[in-house]
Amino acid sequence: QAVEAVAAVVGHGGASVGLLVPDGAVRTVVLGFESLPDNRAEADALIRWRVLERLANPDEEVLISYQEVGRGPKGVELLVVAARSSVLSGYIAALGSSGAAPALLLPSTMALLPMVASEEEGGDMIVHVAGGWVSIVVLSEERVYSWRSRPAHLDLGTELGAEARRVAVSVRDRHHLEVRRLWLSERPPVSPSLAAELGNELATDVRPLQPLARWGASLSEAEKETFQQFGAPVSGLLSNRA
């Protein structure tokens, strides 16, 4: 309904459309393989089989996109995004009468990654709470090492801090990468104490992940306020494009 309302007001004039969806609308995971077949069709089939193992209803048609992110303890590692056809068709229908598939469809956390590109030593952790979901991602020098998404419970607090610490320990043990920086994006804010609790668990300062002001410079004051609160993923996409 939200997509339908925006499409009705804004329209797109036949131009390509991109959608940032809640992390729960797709399944994103880092998978390791000892090796992948040279034949693309065989590689696709193997990756699909691994992804379907993780889905509740594996018989439903699933569309999969992936890219290699590096070498890990198990060989080659891929960042995989899987979406059910029924979910995609719902978004396509909401775009209106054109019926054209979006040129770009990403989980919203994916759009945040360009905002934390760092040349400093160690890894960056993103904790993103939005759309009823929480995602914890660890990356370094544009490589994603870990991605976990789950429904956000009402009481995140200490529970989320402990979970973030477990992710940091897992990445350190598997990849010998220490998390040095912690970024938090809450859209909208869910707890005034969340940043402090995360910082205490990981013994580091928490940096707010906020939209860059230059991308909202042409907006009205009311629009700037909304953009500042919710626009971090859009800012990330624009930064990546620039």
C-alpha positions in Angstrom: 0.0 0.0 0.0 2.9 2.4 0.8 4.5 1.7 -2.6 1.1 2.2 -4.4 0.6 5.6 -2.6 4.0 6.9 -3.5 3.7 5.7 -7.1 0.3 7.4 -7.4 1.7 10.8 -6.2 5.1 10.8 -7.8 4.7 8.6 -10.9 7.7 7.7 -13.0 7.0 8.9 -16.5 8.2 5.6 -18.1 11.6 6.0 -16.5 13.4 3.1 -14.8 12.3 2.5 -11.2 14.3 1.3 -8.3 12.9 -0.1 -5.0 14.5 -0.3 -1.6 12.6 -2.9 0.4 12.6 -3.9 4.0 15.3 -6.5 4.7 12.7 -9.0 5.5 11.3 -8.9 2.0 14.3 -10.7 0.7 16.9 -13.2 2.1 20.5 -11.9 2.2 23.3 -14.2 3.3 27.1 -14.8 2.9 27.7 -18.3 1.7 31.0 -20.1 1.5 32.0 -22.8 -1.1 35.1 -24.8 -1.5 34.8 -24.1 -5.2 32.2 -23.3 -7.9 31.7 -25.0 -11.2 33.2 -23.2 -14.2 29.9 -23.7 -16.0 27.6 -20.8 -15.0 24.4 -22.8 -15.1 25.9 -25.5 -12.8 27.2 -22.8 -10.4 23.7 -21.2 -10.4 22.1 -24.5 -9.6 24.5 -25.2 -6.7 24.0 -21.7 -5.2 20.2 -22.0 -5.5 20.3 -25.4 -3.7 22.3 -23.9 -0.8 19.9 -20.9 -0.6 16.7 -23.1 -0.7 18.0 -25.0 2.3 17.6 -21.8 4.3 14.0 -20.9 3.2 10.8 -22.0 5.0 9.0 -22.9 1.8 11.7 -24.0 -0.6 9.2 -25.2 -3.3 8.2 -21.6 -4.2 9.9 -20.1 -7.1 12.8 -17.9 -5.9 14.9 -15.4 -7.9 18.6 -15.2 -6.8 21.3 -12.7 -7.4 24.9 -13.0 -6.1 28.4 -11.7 -6.4 31.8 -12.9 -5.1 33.1 -11.0 -2.2 36.4 -12.8 -1.5 38.1 -15.9 -0.2 37.2 -17.3 3.2 38.0 -20.4 5.4 35.7 -22.5 3.1 37.0 -21.2 -0.2 35.1 -18.7 -2.3 32.5 -16.6 -0.5 29.4 -15.0 -2.1 27.0 -12.4 -1.1 23.6 -13.8 -2.1 20.2 -12.0 -2.3 17.1 -14.2 -2.8 13.6 -13.0 -3.3 10.4 -15.0 -3.7 8.5 -14.5 -6.9 5.3 -13.8 -5.0 7.0 -10.9 -3.1 8.5 -9.4 -6.3 5.2 -9.7 -8.2 3.5 -7.8 -5.3 5.9 -4.9 -5.6 5.7 -4.9 -9.4 1.9 -4.7 -9.2 2.1 -1.8 -6.7 4.1 0.2 -9.2 1.1 0.7 -11.4 -0.2 -0.1 -14.8 3.2 -0.3 -16.5 3.8 -3.7 -15.0 7.5 -3.4 -15.6 9.9 -5.0 -13.1 12.1 -2.5 -11.1 15.5 -1.9 -12.7 16.9 -2.1 -9.1 15.5 -3.9 -6.1 17.7 -4.0 -2.9 17.2 -4.7 0.8 17.5 -1.3 2.4 20.6 -2.2 4.4 22.5 -2.9 1.2 22.1 0.8 0.3 23.8 1.8 3.5 27.1 0.1 2.7 28.7 2.9 0.6 28.3 5.2 3.6 30.8 3.3 5.7 33.6 2.7 3.2 36.7 3.1 5.4 40.4 2.9 4.8 41.1 2.6 8.5 42.3 -0.6 10.1 39.8 -3.2 11.1 36.2 -3.8 10.2 33.0 -1.8 10.3 29.7 -3.1 11.8 26.4 -1.7 10.8 23.3 -2.2 13.0 20.2 -1.2 11.0 16.8 -1.2 12.6 14.0 -0.4 10.2 10.7 -1.8 8.8 10.2 -4.2 11.6 13.6 -5.8 11.0 17.1 -5.6 12.4 20.2 -6.4 10.3 23.8 -6.7 11.5 26.5 -6.5 8.8 30.3 -6.5 9.1 32.4 -5.2 6.2 35.9 -4.0 5.5 37.3 -2.3 2.4 33.9 -2.9 0.6 33.9 -6.7 1.3 31.0 -8.0 3.3 32.1 -10.7 5.8 28.8 -11.3 7.7 25.1 -10.5 7.2 22.3 -11.4 9.6 18.7 -10.2 9.4 15.8 -11.1 11.7 12.5 -9.6 12.9 13.0 -6.8 15.4 11.5 -7.5 18.8 9.9 -4.9 20.9 12.8 -5.0 23.5 16.0 -4.8 21.5 18.3 -3.4 24.1 20.7 -5.8 25.7 19.6 -8.6 23.5 20.8 -6.8 20.4 24.0 -5.8 22.0 24.8 -9.4 22.9 23.9 -10.5 19.4 26.2 -7.8 17.9 29.0 -9.0 20.1 28.5 -12.6 19.0 28.7 -11.5 15.4 31.9 -9.6 16.1 33.5 -12.6 17.8 32.5 -14.9 14.9 34.0 -12.6 12.3 37.2 -12.3 14.4 37.5 -16.1 14.8 36.7 -16.9 11.1 38.4 -14.1 9.3 40.8 -12.6 11.9 39.1 -9.3 11.5 38.5 -7.1 14.5 35.4 -4.8 14.4 36.8 -1.3 15.1 33.8 0.9 14.3 30.1 0.5 15.0 27.5 2.3 13.0 23.8 2.6 14.0 20.8 3.5 11.9 17.4 3.5 13.5 14.5 4.5 11.2 12.7 5.7 13.2 14.5 5.7 16.6 13.4 2.8 18.7 15.2 3.2 22.0 17.2 6.1 23.5 19.5 3.7 25.2 20.2 1.4 22.2 23.4 3.2 21.1 24.9 3.1 24.7 24.0 -0.6 25.1 25.6 -1.5 21.8 28.7 0.5 22.6 29.1 -1.1 26.0 28.9 -4.6 24.5 31.5 -4.0 21.8 33.6 -1.6 23.9 33.6 1.1 21.2 31.9 4.4 20.3 28.7 4.2 18.3 28.5 6.4 15.2 25.1 7.5 13.9 24.6 6.6 10.3 22.8 9.6 8.9 22.1 11.0 5.4 24.6 13.4 4.0 23.2 16.9 4.1 24.1 17.7 0.5 21.6 15.2 -0.8 18.8 17.1 0.9 19.9 20.6 0.2 17.1 21.4 -2.2 14.4 20.1 0.1 12.0 22.2 2.2 12.6 22.4 5.9 9.8 19.9 6.6 11.2 17.5 3.9 14.7 17.9 5.3 13.5 16.7 8.7 11.9 13.6 7.1 15.0 13.0 5.0 17.3 13.3 8.0 15.2 10.7 9.9 14.5 8.2 7.1 16.8 9.0 4.1 20.0 7.2 5.0 19.6 4.4 2.4 18.8 6.9 -0.4 21.8 8.9 0.7 23.9 5.7 0.4 22.7 5.0 -3.1 23.4 8.6 -4.2 26.9 8.5 -2.7 27.6 5.3 -4.5 26.5 6.7 -7.8 28.6 9.8 -7.3 
